[in-house]
Amino acid sequence: MADYGHDLEFGTFITPQSGEPQVPVALAQLSERAGLDLVTFQDHPYQPSFLDTWTLLSYVAASTERIKISGNVLNLPLRPPVLLARQAASLDLLSGGRFELGLGAGAFWDAIEAMGGPRRSPADAVAGLSEAIDIIRATWDAGQRGGVFADGQQYRIRGAKRGPQPAHDVSIWLGAYKPRMLRLTGEKADGWLPSLSYMQPGDLERGNTIIDEAAAAAGRDPREIRRLLNIAPEHGGVDVLLPLVLRDGVSTFILASDDPQAIQAWGDEVAPALREAVASERQAAGTPSGQVVRGPKA
């Protein structure tokens, strides 16, 4: 694979623990002070030892000024898509365009069902996510006349009102590992957001191939799709990260750590060193870089 040329971004993946509820907020504020671009939180609404992620995202947005915020990734089966679209647009408006939408198809089905959510097969979960993406984007499209309608396998929407429109073009990032989810990422999403700890050698290359082929089949430039990666602190050295940029196209690295010292070093040391190394390699290789204008999604 190759470097897609996106500007590098660095973020944190903070545990939304409820035992000391101000701790994740303080770590998000530290992420901003450390010069990072993004702060994210996992979303397990069935886990009472965690704060509700949507509430936490809203609180963090009000407690910071610059840093972007996202779920990593939000649990779609327990968050209806029209409501989720309104929540996302509202938070984006209130935060001045700092929200991005990370989505997952669902897991831990026993816990989801225990809360009154649906139990979906793998195929139905992917179909539901695909339908939800279309519903969310249609809801955001406040300039279109008429309501939002959908007659899918998982969601039936009967004329929901559109809007509000987000403050900026919110990206949809998918947590994806298997072929159906990867193809959906190429067809409709703006970013691929897996965790390195769940992957085997070669999975990034294989995933990029599936995504790129699906994007091309949908008439999209594969470079439209940002490649993000959750990483553990032991994988946070420049010597490990540089090949992930140049060989596997990763451009957003999200450090999974609640250690303040690790977060500070991530912003003070690793981010500038990797940016410098990548800039040098791109200049030598003549790699095109910069933002790619989004085309239509399938």
C-alpha atoms as an extended CHARMM CRD file, in Angstrom:
* protein
*
       298  EXT
         1         1  MET       CA              0.0000000000        0.0000000000        0.0000000000  PROA      1               0.0000000000
         2         2  ALA       CA              0.9660000000        3.6330000000       -0.0710000000  PROA      2               0.0000000000
         3         3  ASP       CA              0.7220000000        6.8990000000        1.7800000000  PROA      3               0.0000000000
         4         4  TYR       CA             -2.5780000000        8.6510000000        0.9890000000  PROA      4               0.0000000000
         5         5  GLY       CA             -1.0430000000       12.0340000000        1.7710000000  PROA      5               0.0000000000
         6         6  HSD       CA             -3.4500000000       13.2530000000        4.4390000000  PROA      6               0.0000000000
         7         7  ASP       CA             -2.2580000000       15.7740000000        6.9980000000  PROA      7               0.0000000000
         8         8  LEU       CA             -1.3060000000       13.9750000000       10.1970000000  PROA      8               0.0000000000
         9         9  GLU       CA             -3.5750000000       14.2290000000       13.2280000000  PROA      9               0.0000000000
        10        10  PHE       CA             -3.0940000000       12.9690000000       16.7750000000  PROA      10              0.0000000000
        11        11  GLY       CA             -5.6740000000       12.1760000000       19.4010000000  PROA      11              0.0000000000
        12        12  THR       CA             -6.4520000000       10.3630000000       22.6210000000  PROA      12              0.0000000000
        13        13  PHE       CA             -8.8070000000        7.4990000000       23.5030000000  PROA      13              0.0000000000
        14        14  ILE       CA             -9.8590000000        8.0560000000       27.1140000000  PROA      14              0.0000000000
        15        15  THR       CA            -11.8470000000        5.6830000000       29.3330000000  PROA      15              0.0000000000
        16        16  PRO       CA            -15.2300000000        7.2680000000       30.2290000000  PROA      16              0.0000000000
        17        17  GLN       CA            -15.0970000000        5.8850000000       33.7660000000  PROA      17              0.0000000000
        18        18  SER       CA            -17.7710000000        7.0900000000       36.1400000000  PROA      18              0.0000000000
        19        19  GLY       CA            -15.9940000000        6.4660000000       39.4680000000  PROA      19              0.0000000000
        20        20  GLU       CA            -14.2140000000        9.8140000000       39.2850000000  PROA      20              0.0000000000
        21        21  PRO       CA            -16.2550000000       11.5830000000       36.6250000000  PROA      21              0.0000000000
        22        22  GLN       CA            -14.0290000000       14.6550000000       36.3460000000  PROA      22              0.0000000000
        23        23  VAL       CA            -10.9770000000       12.5490000000       35.4510000000  PROA      23              0.0000000000
        24        24  PRO       CA            -11.8920000000       11.9050000000       31.7840000000  PROA      24              0.0000000000
        25        25  VAL       CA            -12.8350000000       15.5770000000       31.4470000000  PROA      25              0.0000000000
        26        26  ALA       CA             -9.4570000000       16.6470000000       32.8640000000  PROA      26              0.0000000000
        27        27  LEU       CA             -7.6590000000       14.2530000000       30.4990000000  PROA      27              0.0000000000
        28        28  ALA       CA             -9.5500000000       15.7470000000       27.5680000000  PROA      28              0.0000000000
        29        29  GLN       CA             -8.4800000000       19.2210000000       28.6640000000  PROA      29              0.0000000000
        30        30  LEU       CA             -4.8990000000       17.9760000000       28.9810000000  PROA      30              0.0000000000
        31        31  SER       CA             -5.1340000000       16.5830000000       25.4410000000  PROA      31              0.0000000000
        32        32  GLU       CA             -6.0570000000       20.0570000000       24.2230000000  PROA      32              0.0000000000
        33        33  ARG       CA             -3.2400000000       21.7440000000       26.1730000000  PROA      33              0.0000000000
        34        34  ALA       CA             -0.7840000000       19.1950000000       24.7610000000  PROA      34              0.0000000000
        35        35  GLY       CA             -1.6340000000       20.4180000000       21.2560000000  PROA      35              0.0000000000
        36        36  LEU       CA             -3.4960000000       17.3070000000       20.1430000000  PROA      36              0.0000000000
        37        37  ASP       CA             -6.1960000000       17.4120000000       17.4860000000  PROA      37              0.0000000000
        38        38  LEU       CA             -8.8040000000       15.0050000000       18.7660000000  PROA      38              0.0000000000
        39        39  VAL       CA            -10.2020000000       13.4120000000       21.9290000000  PROA      39              0.0000000000
        40        40  THR       CA            -12.3850000000       10.2980000000       21.8010000000  PROA      40              0.0000000000
        41        41  PHE       CA            -14.3160000000        8.0210000000       24.1600000000  PROA      41              0.0000000000
        42        42  GLN       CA            -15.6490000000        4.4820000000       23.7910000000  PROA      42              0.0000000000
        43        43  ASP       CA            -19.4220000000        4.0120000000       23.9090000000  PROA      43              0.0000000000
        44        44  HSD       CA            -20.9030000000        1.1250000000       25.9120000000  PROA      44              0.0000000000
        45        45  PRO       CA            -24.2920000000        2.3520000000       27.1790000000  PROA      45              0.0000000000
        46        46  TYR       CA            -24.9160000000       -0.9690000000       28.9580000000  PROA      46              0.0000000000
        47        47  GLN       CA            -21.8250000000       -0.5250000000       31.1420000000  PROA      47              0.0000000000
        48        48  PRO       CA            -22.7670000000        1.2600000000       34.4030000000  PROA      48              0.0000000000
        49        49  SER       CA            -19.1330000000        1.8160000000       35.3770000000  PROA      49              0.0000000000
        50        50  PHE       CA            -18.8960000000        4.1980000000       32.4010000000  PROA      50              0.0000000000
        51        51  LEU       CA            -20.4040000000        7.6270000000       31.9850000000  PROA      51              0.0000000000
        52        52  ASP       CA            -22.8910000000        7.9540000000       29.1620000000  PROA      52              0.0000000000
        53        53  THR       CA            -20.6520000000        8.8180000000       26.2500000000  PROA      53              0.0000000000
        54        54  TRP       CA            -22.9900000000       11.3240000000       24.6120000000  PROA      54              0.0000000000
        55        55  THR       CA            -23.3720000000       13.2610000000       27.8360000000  PROA      55              0.0000000000
        56        56  LEU       CA            -19.6050000000       13.1830000000       28.3410000000  PROA      56              0.0000000000
        57        57  LEU       CA            -18.9280000000       14.4000000000       24.7940000000  PROA      57              0.0000000000
        58        58  SER       CA            -21.2470000000       17.3430000000       25.3840000000  PROA      58              0.0000000000
        59        59  TYR       CA            -19.6110000000       18.1870000000       28.7150000000  PROA      59              0.0000000000
        60        60  VAL       CA            -16.1220000000       17.9400000000       27.2000000000  PROA      60              0.0000000000
        61        61  ALA       CA            -17.1240000000       20.1530000000       24.2830000000  PROA      61              0.0000000000
        62        62  ALA       CA            -18.2380000000       22.8130000000       26.7720000000  PROA      62              0.0000000000
        63        63  SER       CA            -15.0200000000       22.3680000000       28.7850000000  PROA      63              0.0000000000
        64        64  THR       CA            -12.6130000000       22.8150000000       25.8450000000  PROA      64              0.0000000000
        65        65  GLU       CA            -12.1270000000       25.3810000000       23.0970000000  PROA      65              0.0000000000
        66        66  ARG       CA            -10.2230000000       23.9130000000       20.1460000000  PROA      66              0.0000000000
        67        67  ILE       CA             -9.9150000000       20.1330000000       20.1830000000  PROA      67              0.0000000000
        68        68  LYS       CA            -12.2180000000       17.9280000000       18.1010000000  PROA      68              0.0000000000
        69        69  ILE       CA            -14.3900000000       15.3080000000       19.8170000000  PROA      69              0.0000000000
        70        70  SER       CA            -15.7920000000       11.9390000000       18.7610000000  PROA      70              0.0000000000
        71        71  GLY       CA            -17.1600000000        8.6530000000       20.0020000000  PROA      71              0.0000000000
        72        72  ASN       CA            -14.8010000000        5.7770000000       19.3640000000  PROA      72              0.0000000000
        73        73  VAL       CA            -17.2070000000        4.4030000000       18.2540000000  PROA      73              0.0000000000
        74        74  LEU       CA            -20.8670000000        5.1610000000       19.0460000000  PROA      74              0.0000000000
        75        75  ASN       CA            -23.1750000000        2.1890000000       19.5640000000  PROA      75              0.0000000000
        76        76  LEU       CA            -25.6930000000        2.4650000000       16.7290000000  PROA      76              0.0000000000
        77        77  PRO       CA            -28.2380000000       -0.1800000000       17.8520000000  PROA      77              0.0000000000
        78        78  LEU       CA            -28.9840000000        1.8110000000       21.0160000000  PROA      78              0.0000000000
        79        79  ARG       CA            -28.9570000000        5.2280000000       19.2820000000  PROA      79              0.0000000000
        80        80  PRO       CA            -31.7210000000        5.7030000000       16.6380000000  PROA      80              0.0000000000
        81        81  PRO       CA            -30.2650000000        7.3480000000       13.5180000000  PROA      81              0.0000000000
        82        82  VAL       CA            -32.5500000000       10.3790000000       13.1810000000  PROA      82              0.0000000000
        83        83  LEU       CA            -32.0640000000       11.2350000000       16.8490000000  PROA      83              0.0000000000
        84        84  LEU       CA            -28.3300000000       10.5940000000       16.5270000000  PROA      84              0.0000000000
        85        85  ALA       CA            -28.1730000000       12.9240000000       13.5150000000  PROA      85              0.0000000000
        86        86  ARG       CA            -29.8780000000       15.7030000000       15.4910000000  PROA      86              0.0000000000
        87        87  GLN       CA            -27.6190000000       15.1490000000       18.4920000000  PROA      87              0.0000000000
        88        88  ALA       CA            -24.5130000000       15.2240000000       16.2830000000  PROA      88              0.0000000000
        89        89  ALA       CA            -25.5900000000       18.3740000000       14.4500000000  PROA      89              0.0000000000
        90        90  SER       CA            -26.5370000000       20.0870000000       17.7100000000  PROA      90              0.0000000000
        91        91  LEU       CA            -23.2040000000       19.3170000000       19.3320000000  PROA      91              0.0000000000
        92        92  ASP       CA            -21.3610000000       20.3940000000       16.2040000000  PROA      92              0.0000000000
        93        93  LEU       CA            -23.2080000000       23.7020000000       16.2190000000  PROA      93              0.0000000000
        94        94  LEU       CA            -22.6500000000       24.2790000000       19.9330000000  PROA      94              0.0000000000
        95        95  SER       CA            -18.9410000000       23.3880000000       19.7260000000  PROA      95              0.0000000000
        96        96  GLY       CA            -18.2040000000       25.5270000000       16.6710000000  PROA      96              0.0000000000
        97        97  GLY       CA            -17.7180000000       22.6260000000       14.2550000000  PROA      97              0.0000000000
        98        98  ARG       CA            -15.6250000000       20.3270000000       16.4350000000  PROA      98              0.0000000000
        99        99  PHE       CA            -17.6280000000       17.0940000000       16.3260000000  PROA      99              0.0000000000
       100       100  GLU       CA            -16.9150000000       14.0310000000       14.1670000000  PROA      100             0.0000000000
       101       101  LEU       CA            -19.1450000000       10.9370000000       14.0970000000  PROA      101             0.0000000000
       102       102  GLY       CA            -17.5040000000        7.5900000000       14.8070000000  PROA      102             0.0000000000
       103       103  LEU       CA            -19.9900000000        4.7340000000       14.3540000000  PROA      103             0.0000000000
       104       104  GLY       CA            -20.0540000000        1.0050000000       15.0110000000  PROA      104             0.0000000000
       105       105  ALA       CA            -22.5490000000       -1.6110000000       13.8600000000  PROA      105             0.0000000000
       106       106  GLY       CA            -22.8960000000       -3.0610000000       17.3420000000  PROA      106             0.0000000000
       107       107  ALA       CA            -21.4430000000       -5.8250000000       19.5030000000  PROA      107             0.0000000000
       108       108  PHE       CA            -22.1930000000       -7.3980000000       22.9050000000  PROA      108             0.0000000000
       109       109  TRP       CA            -25.6810000000       -8.2860000000       21.7390000000  PROA      109             0.0000000000
       110       110  ASP       CA            -26.7850000000       -9.8170000000       25.0540000000  PROA      110             0.0000000000
       111       111  ALA       CA            -26.1700000000       -6.4750000000       26.7590000000  PROA      111             0.0000000000
       112       112  ILE       CA            -27.8250000000       -4.5140000000       23.9490000000  PROA      112             0.0000000000
       113       113  GLU       CA            -30.8900000000       -6.7660000000       24.0390000000  PROA      113             0.0000000000
       114       114  ALA       CA            -31.0320000000       -6.5070000000       27.8520000000  PROA      114             0.0000000000
       115       115  MET       CA            -31.4920000000       -2.7400000000       27.4580000000  PROA      115             0.0000000000
       116       116  GLY       CA            -34.3270000000       -3.1790000000       24.9680000000  PROA      116             0.0000000000
       117       117  GLY       CA            -32.2210000000       -2.8660000000       21.8350000000  PROA      117             0.0000000000
       118       118  PRO       CA            -32.3440000000       -5.1840000000       18.8270000000  PROA      118             0.0000000000
       119       119  ARG       CA            -30.3140000000       -8.3720000000       18.4080000000  PROA      119             0.0000000000
       120       120  ARG       CA            -28.8870000000       -8.3600000000       14.8960000000  PROA      120             0.0000000000
       121       121  SER       CA            -26.9910000000      -10.9200000000       12.8780000000  PROA      121             0.0000000000
       122       122  PRO       CA            -23.6640000000       -9.7700000000       11.4000000000  PROA      122             0.0000000000
       123       123  ALA       CA            -25.3040000000       -9.1680000000        8.0210000000  PROA      123             0.0000000000
       124       124  ASP       CA            -28.2330000000       -7.2910000000        9.5420000000  PROA      124             0.0000000000
       125       125  ALA       CA            -25.8830000000       -5.1780000000       11.6630000000  PROA      125             0.0000000000
       126       126  VAL       CA            -23.9730000000       -4.0330000000        8.5800000000  PROA      126             0.0000000000
       127       127  ALA       CA            -27.2120000000       -3.4210000000        6.6840000000  PROA      127             0.0000000000
       128       128  GLY       CA            -28.4840000000       -1.3520000000        9.5920000000  PROA      128             0.0000000000
       129       129  LEU       CA            -25.3340000000        0.7430000000        9.6510000000  PROA      129             0.0000000000
       130       130  SER       CA            -25.5400000000        1.3380000000        5.9120000000  PROA      130             0.0000000000
       131       131  GLU       CA            -29.1630000000        2.4450000000        6.2230000000  PROA      131             0.0000000000
       132       132  ALA       CA            -28.3350000000        4.6430000000        9.2060000000  PROA      132             0.0000000000
       133       133  ILE       CA            -25.5750000000        6.4910000000        7.3390000000  PROA      133             0.0000000000
       134       134  ASP       CA            -28.0490000000        7.4410000000        4.6100000000  PROA      134             0.0000000000
       135       135  ILE       CA            -30.6690000000        8.5080000000        7.1640000000  PROA      135             0.0000000000
       136       136  ILE       CA            -28.1610000000       10.5920000000        9.1330000000  PROA      136             0.0000000000
       137       137  ARG       CA            -26.8920000000       12.4070000000        6.0430000000  PROA      137             0.0000000000
       138       138  ALA       CA            -30.4410000000       13.0150000000        4.8170000000  PROA      138             0.0000000000
       139       139  THR       CA            -31.3810000000       14.4760000000        8.2100000000  PROA      139             0.0000000000
       140       140  TRP       CA            -28.3780000000       16.8000000000        8.0910000000  PROA      140             0.0000000000
       141       141  ASP       CA            -29.3910000000       17.9910000000        4.6000000000  PROA      141             0.0000000000
       142       142  ALA       CA            -31.6690000000       20.7260000000        5.8840000000  PROA      142             0.0000000000
       143       143  GLY       CA            -31.7620000000       22.4770000000        2.5120000000  PROA      143             0.0000000000
       144       144  GLN       CA            -33.7230000000       19.6880000000        0.8470000000  PROA      144             0.0000000000
       145       145  ARG       CA            -37.4790000000       19.9580000000        0.6970000000  PROA      145             0.0000000000
       146       146  GLY       CA            -39.6490000000       17.3010000000        2.2610000000  PROA      146             0.0000000000
       147       147  GLY       CA            -38.9880000000       14.9200000000        5.0870000000  PROA      147             0.0000000000
       148       148  VAL       CA            -36.6850000000       11.9570000000        5.4800000000  PROA      148             0.0000000000
       149       149  PHE       CA            -38.0320000000        8.6010000000        4.3480000000  PROA      149             0.0000000000
       150       150  ALA       CA            -36.4400000000        5.1630000000        4.5240000000  PROA      150             0.0000000000
       151       151  ASP       CA            -37.8850000000        1.7140000000        3.9440000000  PROA      151             0.0000000000
       152       152  GLY       CA            -34.9710000000       -0.4990000000        4.9150000000  PROA      152             0.0000000000
       153       153  GLN       CA            -34.5680000000       -3.8440000000        6.5970000000  PROA      153             0.0000000000
       154       154  GLN       CA            -33.6930000000       -2.2690000000        9.9620000000  PROA      154             0.0000000000
       155       155  TYR       CA            -35.0800000000        1.2860000000        9.8500000000  PROA      155             0.0000000000
       156       156  ARG       CA            -38.3630000000        2.6280000000        8.5150000000  PROA      156             0.0000000000
       157       157  ILE       CA            -38.5710000000        6.3890000000        8.6220000000  PROA      157             0.0000000000
       158       158  ARG       CA            -41.8230000000        8.0950000000        7.6660000000  PROA      158             0.0000000000
       159       159  GLY       CA            -41.1900000000       11.7350000000        6.8930000000  PROA      159             0.0000000000
       160       160  ALA       CA            -38.9530000000       12.8220000000        9.7530000000  PROA      160             0.0000000000
       161       161  LYS       CA            -38.2060000000       16.5280000000        9.5660000000  PROA      161             0.0000000000
       162       162  ARG       CA            -34.7350000000       17.4780000000        8.3510000000  PROA      162             0.0000000000
       163       163  GLY       CA            -32.1880000000       19.4780000000       10.3160000000  PROA      163             0.0000000000
       164       164  PRO       CA            -30.5090000000       21.0530000000       11.9790000000  PROA      164             0.0000000000
       165       165  GLN       CA            -27.5820000000       21.2790000000        9.5910000000  PROA      165             0.0000000000
       166       166  PRO       CA            -24.1910000000       20.8360000000       11.2960000000  PROA      166             0.0000000000
       167       167  ALA       CA            -21.7320000000       23.7150000000       11.5230000000  PROA      167             0.0000000000
       168       168  HSD       CA            -19.2510000000       21.8650000000        9.2840000000  PROA      168             0.0000000000
       169       169  ASP       CA            -19.1670000000       18.8200000000        7.0210000000  PROA      169             0.0000000000
       170       170  VAL       CA            -19.1460000000       16.1900000000        9.7790000000  PROA      170             0.0000000000
       171       171  SER       CA            -17.0560000000       13.1210000000        8.9400000000  PROA      171             0.0000000000
       172       172  ILE       CA            -18.4320000000        9.6340000000        9.5000000000  PROA      172             0.0000000000
       173       173  TRP       CA            -15.7610000000        7.1640000000       10.6200000000  PROA      173             0.0000000000
       174       174  LEU       CA            -16.5150000000        3.4510000000       10.8720000000  PROA      174             0.0000000000
       175       175  GLY       CA            -15.0130000000        0.9360000000       13.2560000000  PROA      175             0.0000000000
       176       176  ALA       CA            -14.5650000000       -1.9130000000       10.7620000000  PROA      176             0.0000000000
       177       177  TYR       CA            -12.6230000000       -5.1710000000       10.5480000000  PROA      177             0.0000000000
       178       178  LYS       CA            -14.4690000000       -7.6730000000        8.3610000000  PROA      178             0.0000000000
       179       179  PRO       CA            -15.0640000000       -7.5270000000        4.5860000000  PROA      179             0.0000000000
       180       180  ARG       CA            -18.6880000000       -6.3420000000        4.6090000000  PROA      180             0.0000000000
       181       181  MET       CA            -17.8830000000       -3.5040000000        6.9790000000  PROA      181             0.0000000000
       182       182  LEU       CA            -14.7440000000       -2.5980000000        5.0470000000  PROA      182             0.0000000000
       183       183  ARG       CA            -16.6820000000       -2.4770000000        1.7850000000  PROA      183             0.0000000000
       184       184  LEU       CA            -19.2580000000       -0.2110000000        3.4210000000  PROA      184             0.0000000000
       185       185  THR       CA            -16.4140000000        2.0490000000        4.5680000000  PROA      185             0.0000000000
       186       186  GLY       CA            -15.2310000000        2.3940000000        0.9780000000  PROA      186             0.0000000000
       187       187  GLU       CA            -18.7240000000        2.9720000000       -0.3600000000  PROA      187             0.0000000000
       188       188  LYS       CA            -20.0850000000        5.4980000000        2.1320000000  PROA      188             0.0000000000
       189       189  ALA       CA            -17.7590000000        6.5360000000        4.9590000000  PROA      189             0.0000000000
       190       190  ASP       CA            -15.1900000000        9.2930000000        5.4070000000  PROA      190             0.0000000000
       191       191  GLY       CA            -12.7920000000        7.3270000000        7.5750000000  PROA      191             0.0000000000
       192       192  TRP       CA            -11.7320000000        3.8640000000        8.7460000000  PROA      192             0.0000000000
       193       193  LEU       CA            -11.2040000000        3.5940000000       12.5190000000  PROA      193             0.0000000000
       194       194  PRO       CA             -9.8970000000        0.2070000000       13.7600000000  PROA      194             0.0000000000
       195       195  SER       CA             -7.7420000000       -0.6140000000       16.7950000000  PROA      195             0.0000000000
       196       196  LEU       CA             -4.2740000000       -2.0030000000       16.1820000000  PROA      196             0.0000000000
       197       197  SER       CA             -4.6150000000       -4.3520000000       19.1630000000  PROA      197             0.0000000000
       198       198  TYR       CA             -7.4270000000       -6.2280000000       17.3880000000  PROA      198             0.0000000000
       199       199  MET       CA             -5.4880000000       -6.6850000000       14.1620000000  PROA      199             0.0000000000
       200       200  GLN       CA             -3.0910000000       -9.2940000000       12.8170000000  PROA      200             0.0000000000
       201       201  PRO       CA             -0.0490000000       -8.6030000000       10.6260000000  PROA      201             0.0000000000
       202       202  GLY       CA             -1.2190000000       -7.6600000000        7.1510000000  PROA      202             0.0000000000
       203       203  ASP       CA             -4.7420000000       -6.6460000000        8.2350000000  PROA      203             0.0000000000
       204       204  LEU       CA             -4.1400000000       -2.9650000000        7.4900000000  PROA      204             0.0000000000
       205       205  GLU       CA             -2.9720000000       -3.7540000000        3.9760000000  PROA      205             0.0000000000
       206       206  ARG       CA             -5.8530000000       -6.1620000000        3.3670000000  PROA      206             0.0000000000
       207       207  GLY       CA             -8.3640000000       -3.6860000000        4.7860000000  PROA      207             0.0000000000
       208       208  ASN       CA             -7.0610000000       -0.8310000000        2.6680000000  PROA      208             0.0000000000
       209       209  THR       CA             -7.3220000000       -2.9790000000       -0.4600000000  PROA      209             0.0000000000
       210       210  ILE       CA            -10.9720000000       -3.8120000000        0.2130000000  PROA      210             0.0000000000
       211       211  ILE       CA            -11.8120000000       -0.2030000000        1.0640000000  PROA      211             0.0000000000
       212       212  ASP       CA            -10.0220000000        1.1860000000       -1.9890000000  PROA      212             0.0000000000
       213       213  GLU       CA            -11.6810000000       -1.2810000000       -4.3590000000  PROA      213             0.0000000000
       214       214  ALA       CA            -15.1200000000       -0.5380000000       -2.9000000000  PROA      214             0.0000000000
       215       215  ALA       CA            -14.4960000000        3.2110000000       -3.1310000000  PROA      215             0.0000000000
       216       216  ALA       CA            -13.4310000000        2.9590000000       -6.7630000000  PROA      216             0.0000000000
       217       217  ALA       CA            -16.4800000000        0.8230000000       -7.5830000000  PROA      217             0.0000000000
       218       218  ALA       CA            -18.6670000000        3.5330000000       -6.0110000000  PROA      218             0.0000000000
       219       219  GLY       CA            -16.9920000000        6.2190000000       -8.1330000000  PROA      219             0.0000000000
       220       220  ARG       CA            -14.9830000000        7.6670000000       -5.2480000000  PROA      220             0.0000000000
       221       221  ASP       CA            -11.3130000000        8.5650000000       -4.9070000000  PROA      221             0.0000000000
       222       222  PRO       CA             -9.9200000000        6.2290000000       -2.2070000000  PROA      222             0.0000000000
       223       223  ARG       CA             -7.9110000000        9.1710000000       -0.8700000000  PROA      223             0.0000000000
       224       224  GLU       CA            -11.1840000000       10.7140000000        0.3410000000  PROA      224             0.0000000000
       225       225  ILE       CA            -11.2160000000        8.1360000000        3.1370000000  PROA      225             0.0000000000
       226       226  ARG       CA             -9.0050000000        8.9910000000        6.0880000000  PROA      226             0.0000000000
       227       227  ARG       CA             -7.2880000000        6.0400000000        7.7870000000  PROA      227             0.0000000000
       228       228  LEU       CA             -7.3490000000        6.3510000000       11.5790000000  PROA      228             0.0000000000
       229       229  LEU       CA             -5.8650000000        3.9400000000       14.1020000000  PROA      229             0.0000000000
       230       230  ASN       CA             -6.2270000000        3.4120000000       17.8350000000  PROA      230             0.0000000000
       231       231  ILE       CA             -2.8590000000        2.4250000000       19.2850000000  PROA      231             0.0000000000
       232       232  ALA       CA             -1.5180000000        1.3800000000       22.6980000000  PROA      232             0.0000000000
       233       233  PRO       CA              1.3260000000        3.3510000000       24.3230000000  PROA      233             0.0000000000
       234       234  GLU       CA              3.8480000000        0.6080000000       23.5070000000  PROA      234             0.0000000000
       235       235  HSD       CA              3.1990000000        1.2270000000       19.8030000000  PROA      235             0.0000000000
       236       236  GLY       CA              3.6150000000        4.9880000000       20.0920000000  PROA      236             0.0000000000
       237       237  GLY       CA              7.2250000000        5.3780000000       18.9580000000  PROA      237             0.0000000000
       238       238  VAL       CA              8.1320000000        7.1810000000       15.7550000000  PROA      238             0.0000000000
       239       239  ASP       CA              9.9640000000        4.1020000000       14.4540000000  PROA      239             0.0000000000
       240       240  VAL       CA              6.7150000000        2.1120000000       14.7180000000  PROA      240             0.0000000000
       241       241  LEU       CA              4.3930000000        4.8460000000       13.4570000000  PROA      241             0.0000000000
       242       242  LEU       CA              6.3740000000        6.0270000000       10.4210000000  PROA      242             0.0000000000
       243       243  PRO       CA              5.8740000000        2.7950000000        8.4160000000  PROA      243             0.0000000000
       244       244  LEU       CA              2.1740000000        2.8790000000        9.2850000000  PROA      244             0.0000000000
       245       245  VAL       CA              1.9530000000        6.2460000000        7.5100000000  PROA      245             0.0000000000
       246       246  LEU       CA              4.1680000000        5.4860000000        4.5260000000  PROA      246             0.0000000000
       247       247  ARG       CA              3.2000000000        1.8390000000        3.9580000000  PROA      247             0.0000000000
       248       248  ASP       CA             -0.3580000000        1.5970000000        5.3180000000  PROA      248             0.0000000000
       249       249  GLY       CA             -1.6790000000        5.1010000000        4.8140000000  PROA      249             0.0000000000
       250       250  VAL       CA             -2.6040000000        5.8500000000        8.4260000000  PROA      250             0.0000000000
       251       251  SER       CA             -2.8580000000        9.5920000000        9.0560000000  PROA      251             0.0000000000
       252       252  THR       CA             -4.6690000000        9.8470000000       12.4000000000  PROA      252             0.0000000000
       253       253  PHE       CA             -3.1630000000        8.1220000000       15.4280000000  PROA      253             0.0000000000
       254       254  ILE       CA             -5.2440000000        7.8970000000       18.5950000000  PROA      254             0.0000000000
       255       255  LEU       CA             -3.4280000000        6.9840000000       21.7960000000  PROA      255             0.0000000000
       256       256  ALA       CA             -5.4220000000        4.7060000000       24.1040000000  PROA      256             0.0000000000
       257       257  SER       CA             -4.1610000000        5.8680000000       27.4820000000  PROA      257             0.0000000000
       258       258  ASP       CA             -5.3840000000        7.4850000000       30.6860000000  PROA      258             0.0000000000
       259       259  ASP       CA             -1.8280000000        8.3100000000       31.7700000000  PROA      259             0.0000000000
       260       260  PRO       CA             -1.3210000000       12.1020000000       31.8870000000  PROA      260             0.0000000000
       261       261  GLN       CA              2.4290000000       11.7840000000       31.3030000000  PROA      261             0.0000000000
       262       262  ALA       CA              1.8830000000        9.6060000000       28.2320000000  PROA      262             0.0000000000
       263       263  ILE       CA             -0.6590000000       12.0840000000       26.8420000000  PROA      263             0.0000000000
       264       264  GLN       CA              1.6920000000       15.0190000000       27.4180000000  PROA      264             0.0000000000
       265       265  ALA       CA              4.5890000000       13.2230000000       25.7190000000  PROA      265             0.0000000000
       266       266  TRP       CA              2.3010000000       12.2250000000       22.8560000000  PROA      266             0.0000000000
       267       267  GLY       CA              1.6730000000       15.8950000000       22.1180000000  PROA      267             0.0000000000
       268       268  ASP       CA              5.0520000000       17.3560000000       23.0560000000  PROA      268             0.0000000000
       269       269  GLU       CA              7.3960000000       14.7500000000       21.5910000000  PROA      269             0.0000000000
       270       270  VAL       CA              5.8500000000       12.1030000000       19.3490000000  PROA      270             0.0000000000
       271       271  ALA       CA              3.5070000000       14.2610000000       17.2580000000  PROA      271             0.0000000000
       272       272  PRO       CA              6.0980000000       16.8550000000       16.1540000000  PROA      272             0.0000000000
       273       273  ALA       CA              8.7680000000       14.2020000000       15.5590000000  PROA      273             0.0000000000
       274       274  LEU       CA              6.4840000000       12.0930000000       13.3820000000  PROA      274             0.0000000000
       275       275  ARG       CA              5.2260000000       15.1140000000       11.4600000000  PROA      275             0.0000000000
       276       276  GLU       CA              8.8160000000       16.0920000000       10.6830000000  PROA      276             0.0000000000
       277       277  ALA       CA              9.7820000000       12.5710000000        9.6140000000  PROA      277             0.0000000000
       278       278  VAL       CA              6.7330000000       12.1760000000        7.3850000000  PROA      278             0.0000000000
       279       279  ALA       CA              7.2260000000       15.5900000000        5.7730000000  PROA      279             0.0000000000
       280       280  SER       CA             10.8070000000       14.6570000000        4.9030000000  PROA      280             0.0000000000
       281       281  GLU       CA              9.7990000000       11.2960000000        3.4250000000  PROA      281             0.0000000000
       282       282  ARG       CA              6.9440000000       12.8100000000        1.4330000000  PROA      282             0.0000000000
       283       283  GLN       CA              9.1620000000       15.5150000000        0.0060000000  PROA      283             0.0000000000
       284       284  ALA       CA             11.7370000000       12.9570000000       -1.0720000000  PROA      284             0.0000000000
       285       285  ALA       CA              9.0920000000       10.6990000000       -2.6140000000  PROA      285             0.0000000000
       286       286  GLY       CA              7.0510000000       13.4860000000       -4.1910000000  PROA      286             0.0000000000
       287       287  THR       CA              3.9050000000       12.2510000000       -2.4340000000  PROA      287             0.0000000000
       288       288  PRO       CA              0.8310000000       14.3990000000       -3.1680000000  PROA      288             0.0000000000
       289       289  SER       CA             -0.7230000000       15.6450000000        0.0340000000  PROA      289             0.0000000000
       290       290  GLY       CA             -3.5590000000       17.7770000000        1.3120000000  PROA      290             0.0000000000
       291       291  GLN       CA             -7.3060000000       17.5190000000        1.5530000000  PROA      291             0.0000000000
       292       292  VAL       CA             -9.2510000000       15.5750000000       -1.0550000000  PROA      292             0.0000000000
       293       293  VAL       CA            -12.6630000000       16.9840000000       -1.9360000000  PROA      293             0.0000000000
       294       294  ARG       CA            -15.3930000000       14.5220000000       -1.1110000000  PROA      294             0.0000000000
       295       295  GLY       CA            -17.2520000000       12.9770000000       -3.9850000000  PROA      295             0.0000000000
       296       296  PRO       CA            -20.6850000000       11.3370000000       -3.8850000000  PROA      296             0.0000000000
       297       297  LYS       CA            -21.1110000000        8.2510000000       -1.7270000000  PROA      297             0.0000000000
       298       298  ALA       CA            -23.0350000000        5.2180000000       -2.8560000000  PROA      298             0.0000000000
